[in-house]
Amino acid sequence: MIKLITTVGTSLFENYLKEKEDIKTYYKQIKDKNYREYEEYFNPIEKVKRAILNFYSKNRSEDISAEIKSVKKISEYLKEDIDVYLIATDTIVSSVAADIIKKFLEDDGFIVKFNPNIDIIKGLQVKNKEQFISEGLSNLIKRINEILKEEYYGNAAFNISGGYKAIIPYFTMMAQINGCDTYYIFEDTEELISIPAAPITIDIEMFEKYNREFTELSSCIDNYSKWRENHYEFVNKARSCIEIADNIACLSPIGEILWGNYKSRYNIFFATKNVIEKIKNNKILAQKVVKFLSEDNIRDEKTEIKGLKIKHKVYDDGNNNYRIVYDQRDDQIYIYAIFDYEPDEIKFINDPKQSNRIEDYDFIQYKIDKQSLMIDLLIQN
């Protein structure tokens, strides 16, 4: 099974208008509108959708849109089952096109993933360049990383036949860095172009040595000029990974792609030697720790505050006996106890001598490979 990440453009409407002009007025009304204006233009949207669905339901062809044509060509070329992930821009027309394309592809037997809440990428538009770079590309990269890191028995590929041309370089870069093939069909041709994944080597040591800097930049830094004085070596080595505006620094699109790739492969955390020995000697526990470190929202939902006098954060995912006792500071996780026997856990959290302060433990920073579950000391900056 292949995940085919497919950008959605406007070729569906352009091709239809070559056949019929009955939606021309309605299409002009919605053509340059942001997705947030969807409700305001609901009536012309429905007229456009209904006309296209009715016409192509009776006049089906692979040339309905670049997206449909390319998905079918890629499926034939790969000779494998495909799950199609549609990515729409922050516009009404792209979202409408994605809805229609989803229906037609599903009618043809494809499994199609498109959730407007997460697959219409906020800020991804071409009218406002600053918003496109600072918000749109950042949100696009985060969504692609979410898709790539989902549990999946197979590979991923990128289909760049549709969508804005401005995002093609970034899509291609994400594909190459993540070891994915890229596919494209030239306009008005039948030829499928394949761009194989290149053997790119990422400087893993840089992300390990400067993981704190990358973590801070991923949340943005308010006073960059002051921060830069204390991180001069990093700034010199990672200029292309930093985006600066009004003395606020964030990860640049390239930085987002590279840092996202690193985080998709490794978890970084602090732990005591006793905790690490437990994890290293227990594969099932190591898998639980990876899940605990990787899923921020689930971690928060499944964490309870326990203890009679001293309060501890205790993670319990509910389907096993393992309990992880930890703290969090500046987006860093510190694990200071792990239990698989409830009486031992209760004794620990209710003991007034057991501290919950990070400063009271001898923590060492580690990384864990999400696939191999190998644990290594992290390079210290």
Secondary structure, DSSP 8 states (H G I E B T S, - for coil): -EEEEEE--SHHHHHHHHH--TTHHHHHHHTT-BGGGTGGGHHHHHHHHHHHHHHHHHS--GGG-HHHHHHHHHHHHHTS-EEEEEEB-SBHHHHHHHHHHHHHHHHTT-EEE--HHHHB-TT--SS-HHHIIIIIHHHHHHHHHHHHHS--SSEEEEE-SSS-GGGHHHHHHHHHHTT-EEEEE-TT---EEEE--------HHHHHHTHHHHHHHHT-BS-HHHHHHHSHHHHHH-GGGEEEETTEEEE-HHHHHHHHHHHHHEEEEEE-HHHHHHHHT-HHHHHHHHHHHH-HHHHHHTEEEE-SSS-EEEE--SSSS-EEEEEEETTEEEEEEEESSHHHHHHHHT-TTS---GGGS--EEEEEETTT--EEE----
